[in-house]
Each structure stands twice: as structure tokens, then as C-alpha cells.
Amino acid sequence: MRAGAWLLLASCLCVSVAYAQETPPDLPPEEDETYAAPQEYSFNPLQARKELKVARFYMRKGSHRAAALRAQEAVKWDDSLVEAYILLGEAREKFSDLDGALKAYLQFLEASDGDAKERRDIQRRVERLKQEGLRQAEAATKPKP
């Protein structure tokens, strides 16, 4: 019985050592910003829609950085795709990149000329982000007691 227990212990130890020596898996390409190779962009609305669809998938999944990267890709393929600016702003807000979110929303306001209700909603978000930025700047400059 003891020999069997030692044999089981030795085999478990060998497996755990082999497992520990494996390299950890890399991040998926969508979440690793250094993975993206320089690319030439030209107007391609089909590719932009595809990137936007993938960005929406990542937002639903909760992977906000990946969603922001894909929405940014969509904008590079078609800068008139206003839905991508909204998604980019929302994704950046989720991971606390308030300056980036503000920039995306302002780009939306420049590019869009559509639905008045949607523009008002984005304008409210812009005002809220500006106020939040002012509060953060004020808190950073306030001397601590």
C-alpha cells in the first residue's frame, strides 16, 4: 500500500512540475495593444461594420478595452460611422479613460447630423465628463492636510 501511495505522489509531483514550467498563455490579440501591426487604412465601410460588430460583442462580454480597440479600428476604416464613436466613448468610460471618452463623444458630435435625441444624450455625457474632469483636477491640486 505504501509503495502505491509513493508512486501516486511521485506522478502527481512530476505532472505539477511539468505544468508549472509551461509558459502562461498570451492575451488574445484584441486585448494586447502591442500585437497590432501598423496597417494602411483606406475607406472600407464593410470592414468598419465588421469591426463595430466585434466591438459590440466585446462590450456585451465585458471586455471593454478590446471593445474600445475594435471601435477605434472601425473609425479608422470609416470615420463617418458615428455608432463607432458612441461605442468607443462608452467603452473608454467603462475602463475610466475619461479623456478618451470625452474625445470620442466630441468626434461623434462633429460627425453626426442625425437624431436630435441622440445628440442631446451625448451632449449631456460630454457635460458630465467635463464636470468630472474638473472635479478630478480640483482634487489633484488641492493640498492634503
Buried (B, 14 or more C-beta within 10 A) or exposed (E): EEEEEEEEEEEEEEEEEEEEEEEEEEEEEBBEEEEEEEEEEEEEEEBBBBBBEBBBBBBEEEBBBBBBBBBBBBBBBBBEBBBBBBBBBBBBBBEEBBEBBBBBBBBBBEBBEEEEEBBEEBBEBBEBBEEBEEEEEEEEEEEEE
